[in-house]
Amino acid sequence: MQQWQQEATEDGTTAWLSWARRLETTRSRAAQLIGADTDEIALMPSTTAGINLVAEGIDWQAGDNIVTLDDEFPSNLYPWLHLERLGVETRCVPTAIGRIDLDQLADACDDRTRVVSASWVGFANGCRRDVQAIADIAHQHDALFFLDAIQGLGVFPLDVVATNVDCLAADGHKWLLGPEGAGIAYIRRECLGRLQPIGVGWNSVVNALDFSHIELKLKPTAQRYEGGTLNMAGFLALGASLELLSSLGIENIANTILDFTEQAGEMLAELGATLHSPRDRVEECSGIICFELPNQNPFEVRKHCLEQGVVLACRGGRLRLSAHAYNNEDDLNRTLEALRSFKG
């Protein structure tokens, strides 16, 4: 971002074409990260924007439904609930500390189900879901499968082709280590015809830079969803983050995080904390651990920890620890010491 700032200050708009070319490197790196083709990647300002590509792009009919989970982040609920105005029902399947009963999920679907939407990793419990199993249920009902990948993308391997994901969105400011306002959406090529573009603009069409010739001929790629000028600084920074993560190896990052959270879970349990994240099956674990300290206000605990230089979040009335690959044993010990020193 410092490079962009310097170029913007010294060169102004004359640097735009150079930025645009580098933007395509970001797109390519995003595609490589998830096993997609570059033409299937749209650069989006947020996960919410990516979700709305699907929610507002389908030709809904009264009586249709969308099936999702009851523990989703609001951004993966409100776009679907907003479809009630069109006579579309949102069905929420219950989970248990993030775990999905696949039979219940299948029972919630029927021949009017148009979309099954789920988060890869639950934001309030850290449960990592079986992506392909959910996709298979969606496709058994001829529904699209949308994956909110923000809490796992960049730190766990994902192949959208192998797991049969139809559409995906994730902002870059979480585990991808990028800035806010710069994320990605994946739209499987075969799904382009099923999603009418929203927010169409000059950048949606084939001859985007020919401003003197008006012809509504949409790009035959996911770039059709990029209607206007993009966040150049943010997306160039995201590209740098993707390059870093790729150089470290996603498998290596995943193993480091899982080792850290395994140790963190054991130490929190020894401290007397109640864990609200699945920890007994490694395939369900993530970089998130949600927990409670008995009889303690989580917001007060969080405030105390911040004063000790330890950052935790509060989600669903519980504390949330989120560990990336750069966290180490010293960080964990400092976290535990901050929690021990709290006097509620």
C-alpha positions as CSV (number, residue, x, y, z in Angstrom):
1,M,0.0,0.0,0.0
2,Q,2.9,2.3,0.6
3,Q,4.1,1.7,-3.0
4,W,0.6,2.6,-4.3
5,Q,0.5,5.7,-2.1
6,Q,3.8,6.8,-3.5
7,E,2.8,6.2,-7.1
8,A,-0.5,7.9,-6.6
9,T,1.2,10.9,-5.1
10,E,4.0,11.2,-7.7
11,D,2.4,9.8,-10.8
12,G,-1.4,10.2,-10.3
13,T,-3.7,8.6,-12.8
14,T,-0.8,7.9,-15.2
15,A,-0.1,4.8,-13.0
16,W,-3.6,3.4,-13.5
17,L,-2.8,1.0,-16.3
18,S,0.1,-0.4,-14.3
19,W,-2.2,-0.9,-11.3
20,A,-4.8,-2.6,-13.5
21,R,-2.3,-5.1,-14.7
22,R,-1.1,-5.9,-11.2
23,L,-4.8,-6.2,-10.2
24,E,-5.0,-9.2,-12.6
25,T,-2.1,-10.8,-10.6
26,T,-4.3,-10.5,-7.5
27,R,-7.1,-12.2,-9.4
28,S,-4.8,-15.0,-10.6
29,R,-3.4,-15.6,-7.1
30,A,-7.0,-15.8,-5.6
31,A,-7.9,-18.3,-8.3
32,Q,-4.9,-20.4,-7.5
33,L,-5.7,-20.3,-3.8
34,I,-9.0,-22.1,-4.3
35,G,-8.3,-24.1,-7.5
36,A,-10.5,-22.0,-9.7
37,D,-10.0,-20.4,-13.1
38,T,-9.1,-16.7,-13.2
39,D,-12.2,-16.0,-15.2
40,E,-14.3,-17.3,-12.3
41,I,-13.0,-14.7,-9.8
42,A,-14.7,-11.3,-9.1
43,L,-13.0,-8.8,-7.0
44,M,-15.5,-7.6,-4.3
45,P,-15.5,-5.0,-1.5
46,S,-16.8,-7.5,1.1
47,T,-18.2,-10.9,1.8
48,T,-21.6,-9.3,1.9
49,A,-21.3,-8.0,-1.6
50,G,-20.4,-11.5,-2.8
51,I,-23.4,-13.1,-1.0
52,N,-25.7,-10.6,-2.6
53,L,-24.4,-11.5,-6.1
54,V,-26.3,-14.8,-5.5
55,A,-29.2,-13.5,-3.3
56,E,-30.1,-10.8,-5.7
57,G,-29.0,-12.5,-8.9
58,I,-31.3,-15.5,-9.0
59,D,-34.7,-15.3,-10.8
60,W,-36.7,-16.2,-7.7
61,Q,-40.3,-17.3,-7.8
62,A,-42.8,-17.1,-4.9
63,G,-42.7,-20.4,-3.0
64,D,-38.9,-20.9,-3.5
65,N,-36.7,-21.4,-0.5
66,I,-33.1,-21.1,0.7
67,V,-31.6,-23.3,3.3
68,T,-28.9,-22.1,5.7
69,L,-27.8,-22.6,9.3
70,D,-29.0,-21.0,12.5
71,D,-25.6,-19.9,13.6
72,E,-24.6,-17.9,10.6
73,F,-23.0,-14.4,10.7
74,P,-25.7,-11.8,10.0
75,S,-24.3,-11.1,6.5
76,N,-25.2,-14.7,5.5
77,L,-28.7,-14.3,6.8
78,Y,-30.0,-10.8,6.0
79,P,-29.6,-11.1,2.2
80,W,-31.7,-14.3,2.3
81,L,-34.3,-12.9,4.7
82,H,-34.6,-9.8,2.5
83,L,-36.1,-12.2,-0.2
84,E,-39.2,-12.6,1.8
85,R,-40.6,-9.6,-0.2
86,L,-40.5,-11.9,-3.2
87,G,-42.2,-14.8,-1.4
88,V,-39.0,-16.7,-0.7
89,E,-38.7,-18.6,2.5
90,T,-35.4,-18.8,4.5
91,R,-35.0,-22.1,6.4
92,C,-32.5,-22.2,9.2
93,V,-31.1,-25.6,10.2
94,P,-30.0,-25.9,13.9
95,T,-26.4,-26.7,14.8
96,A,-24.7,-27.9,17.9
97,I,-21.5,-26.0,18.6
98,G,-21.4,-25.5,14.9
99,R,-21.9,-29.2,13.9
100,I,-24.4,-29.9,11.3
101,D,-26.7,-32.9,11.3
102,L,-26.5,-33.7,7.5
103,D,-29.8,-35.6,7.7
104,Q,-31.5,-32.5,9.1
105,L,-30.0,-30.4,6.4
106,A,-31.2,-32.7,3.7
107,D,-34.7,-32.9,5.2
108,A,-34.9,-29.1,5.1
109,C,-34.4,-29.1,1.3
110,D,-37.1,-29.9,-1.2
111,D,-37.8,-29.4,-4.9
112,R,-38.3,-25.6,-4.3
113,T,-34.9,-25.1,-2.7
114,R,-32.8,-22.8,-4.9
115,V,-29.7,-22.3,-2.7
116,V,-28.0,-24.0,0.2
117,S,-25.8,-21.5,2.0
118,A,-23.3,-22.2,4.8
119,S,-20.1,-20.9,6.4
120,W,-17.0,-23.0,6.0
121,V,-16.0,-22.1,9.6
122,G,-18.6,-20.9,12.1
123,F,-17.7,-17.4,13.3
124,A,-19.1,-18.0,16.9
125,N,-17.9,-21.5,17.4
126,G,-15.0,-22.2,15.1
127,C,-16.5,-25.4,13.7
128,R,-15.0,-26.2,10.3
129,R,-17.6,-27.9,8.1
130,D,-17.4,-30.7,5.5
131,V,-17.8,-28.5,2.4
132,Q,-18.3,-31.4,-0.1
133,A,-20.9,-33.1,2.1
134,I,-23.0,-29.9,2.1
135,A,-22.5,-29.3,-1.6
136,D,-23.7,-32.9,-2.3
137,I,-26.9,-32.3,-0.5
138,A,-27.5,-29.0,-2.3
139,H,-26.9,-30.6,-5.7
140,Q,-29.2,-33.6,-4.9
141,H,-32.0,-31.0,-4.9
142,D,-30.6,-29.1,-8.0
143,A,-29.8,-26.1,-5.8
144,L,-26.7,-23.9,-5.9
145,F,-24.3,-24.3,-3.0
146,F,-22.9,-21.0,-1.7
147,L,-19.9,-21.0,0.7
148,D,-19.1,-18.1,3.1
149,A,-15.4,-18.8,3.3
150,I,-14.2,-15.7,5.3
151,Q,-13.2,-17.6,8.5
152,G,-11.1,-20.3,6.7
153,L,-9.8,-19.0,3.4
154,G,-6.0,-18.5,3.5
155,V,-5.3,-20.8,6.3
156,F,-6.9,-24.1,5.3
157,P,-6.7,-25.8,1.8
158,L,-9.8,-25.5,-0.4
159,D,-10.4,-26.8,-3.9
160,V,-13.7,-25.5,-5.2
161,V,-13.7,-28.0,-8.1
162,A,-13.1,-31.1,-5.9
163,T,-15.6,-30.0,-3.3
164,N,-18.3,-28.9,-5.8
165,V,-18.7,-25.3,-4.6
166,D,-20.8,-23.3,-6.9
167,C,-20.3,-19.8,-5.4
168,L,-18.0,-18.4,-2.7
169,A,-17.2,-15.1,-1.1
170,A,-14.6,-13.9,1.4
171,D,-13.3,-10.5,2.4
172,G,-9.6,-10.2,2.7
173,H,-9.3,-8.6,6.2
174,K,-9.6,-11.8,8.2
175,W,-7.3,-14.8,7.7
176,L,-6.1,-13.6,4.3
177,L,-4.3,-10.7,6.2
178,G,-5.4,-8.1,3.7
179,P,-7.1,-4.7,4.2
180,E,-10.8,-4.2,4.6
181,G,-12.8,-3.5,1.4
182,A,-10.9,-6.0,-0.7
183,G,-12.3,-9.5,-1.0
184,I,-13.1,-12.1,-3.6
185,A,-16.1,-13.9,-5.0
186,Y,-16.0,-17.1,-7.0
187,I,-18.7,-17.9,-9.4
188,R,-18.4,-21.2,-11.2
189,R,-18.5,-20.6,-14.9
190,E,-21.6,-22.8,-15.4
191,C,-23.4,-20.6,-12.9
192,L,-22.9,-17.3,-14.7
193,G,-26.1,-17.7,-16.7
194,R,-28.1,-18.4,-13.5
195,L,-27.1,-15.2,-11.8
196,Q,-28.2,-11.9,-13.3
197,P,-25.6,-9.2,-12.6
198,I,-26.4,-6.5,-10.1
199,G,-24.6,-3.2,-10.0
200,V,-23.8,-3.2,-13.7
201,G,-21.5,-0.4,-14.8
202,W,-18.8,0.6,-17.3
203,N,-16.5,-2.1,-16.1
204,S,-19.1,-4.9,-16.6
205,V,-18.9,-4.9,-20.4
206,V,-16.6,-6.4,-22.9
207,N,-15.2,-3.1,-24.3
208,A,-14.9,-1.5,-20.9
209,L,-12.4,1.2,-21.8
210,D,-14.2,2.3,-25.0
211,F,-16.3,5.1,-23.3
212,S,-17.5,6.5,-26.7
213,H,-19.3,3.3,-27.8
214,I,-22.2,2.1,-25.7
215,E,-23.1,-1.6,-26.2
216,L,-24.5,-3.7,-23.3
217,K,-22.4,-6.8,-24.0
218,L,-21.5,-8.3,-20.6
219,K,-18.1,-9.8,-20.1
220,P,-18.3,-13.7,-20.3
221,T,-16.5,-13.9,-17.0
222,A,-17.1,-13.1,-13.3
223,Q,-15.7,-9.7,-14.0
224,R,-19.2,-8.7,-15.2
225,Y,-20.0,-8.3,-11.5
226,E,-17.3,-5.6,-11.1
227,G,-19.4,-2.6,-12.2
228,G,-17.3,0.3,-11.3
229,T,-13.8,1.5,-10.3
230,L,-12.2,-1.0,-7.9
231,N,-10.3,-0.3,-4.6
232,M,-6.8,-0.3,-6.2
233,A,-4.8,0.2,-3.1
234,G,-6.8,-2.5,-1.2
235,F,-6.6,-5.1,-4.0
236,L,-2.9,-4.6,-4.6
237,A,-2.3,-5.1,-0.9
238,L,-4.5,-8.2,-1.0
239,G,-2.4,-9.5,-3.8
240,A,0.7,-9.1,-1.7
241,S,-0.9,-11.0,1.2
242,L,-1.9,-13.8,-1.2
243,E,1.6,-14.0,-2.4
244,L,2.9,-14.3,1.2
245,L,0.4,-17.0,2.2
246,S,1.2,-19.0,-0.9
247,S,4.9,-18.8,-0.3
248,L,4.5,-20.2,3.2
249,G,2.2,-23.0,2.0
250,I,-1.4,-23.3,3.1
251,E,-0.9,-26.8,4.5
252,N,2.0,-25.5,6.7
253,I,-0.2,-22.6,7.9
254,A,-3.0,-25.0,8.7
255,N,-0.8,-27.3,10.7
256,T,0.7,-24.5,12.7
257,I,-2.7,-23.1,13.6
258,L,-4.1,-26.5,14.6
259,D,-1.1,-27.2,16.8
260,F,-1.5,-23.8,18.5
261,T,-5.2,-24.1,19.1
262,E,-4.8,-27.6,20.4
263,Q,-2.4,-26.3,23.0
264,A,-4.6,-23.3,23.7
265,G,-7.7,-25.5,24.2
266,E,-5.9,-27.7,26.7
267,M,-4.6,-24.7,28.6
268,L,-7.9,-23.0,28.7
269,A,-9.5,-26.2,30.0
270,E,-6.9,-26.3,32.8
271,L,-7.8,-22.7,33.6
272,G,-11.4,-23.8,34.2
273,A,-12.8,-22.4,31.0
274,T,-15.7,-24.0,29.3
275,L,-15.0,-24.6,25.6
276,H,-17.8,-24.0,23.0
277,S,-15.8,-25.1,20.0
278,P,-15.5,-28.7,18.7
279,R,-12.0,-30.0,19.6
280,D,-12.2,-33.8,19.5
281,R,-12.1,-34.1,15.7
282,V,-9.2,-32.4,14.0
283,E,-11.2,-32.0,10.7
284,E,-13.7,-29.8,12.6
285,C,-11.0,-27.6,14.3
286,S,-10.0,-24.2,13.0
287,G,-8.1,-21.1,14.2
288,I,-11.1,-20.1,16.4
289,I,-11.8,-21.2,20.0
290,C,-14.8,-19.9,21.8
291,F,-15.0,-20.2,25.5
292,E,-16.5,-19.0,28.8
293,L,-14.9,-18.3,32.1
294,P,-17.5,-19.4,34.8
295,N,-19.4,-16.6,36.3
296,Q,-17.4,-13.9,34.5
297,N,-18.7,-11.2,32.2
298,P,-17.0,-11.8,28.8
299,F,-17.0,-8.1,27.9
300,E,-15.3,-7.2,31.1
301,V,-12.8,-10.0,30.6
302,R,-12.1,-8.8,27.1
303,K,-11.6,-5.2,28.3
304,H,-9.1,-6.4,30.9
305,C,-7.2,-8.5,28.3
306,L,-7.0,-5.5,26.0
307,E,-5.3,-3.6,28.8
308,Q,-2.8,-6.4,29.0
309,G,-2.1,-6.2,25.3
310,V,-4.1,-9.3,24.5
311,V,-6.9,-9.1,21.9
312,L,-9.9,-11.4,22.2
313,A,-13.4,-10.9,20.7
314,C,-16.9,-11.4,22.2
315,R,-19.3,-13.4,20.0
316,G,-22.5,-15.0,21.1
317,G,-21.9,-14.0,24.7
318,R,-18.6,-15.8,24.8
319,L,-15.0,-15.0,24.4
320,R,-13.3,-15.9,21.1
321,L,-9.6,-16.6,20.6
322,S,-8.5,-16.4,16.9
323,A,-4.9,-17.6,16.3
324,H,-3.0,-17.2,13.0
325,A,0.3,-18.8,12.0
326,Y,2.3,-15.9,13.3
327,N,1.2,-16.4,16.9
328,N,3.6,-18.3,19.1
329,E,3.9,-19.8,22.6
330,D,4.8,-16.4,24.1
331,D,1.5,-15.1,22.8
332,L,-0.4,-18.0,24.3
333,N,1.3,-17.7,27.7
334,R,0.6,-13.9,27.8
335,T,-3.1,-14.7,27.0
336,L,-3.4,-17.2,29.8
337,E,-1.7,-14.9,32.2
338,A,-4.1,-12.1,31.3
339,L,-7.0,-14.4,31.9
340,R,-5.6,-15.6,35.2
341,S,-5.1,-12.0,36.4
342,F,-8.7,-11.0,35.8
343,K,-10.5,-10.3,39.0
344,G,-14.2,-10.1,38.3
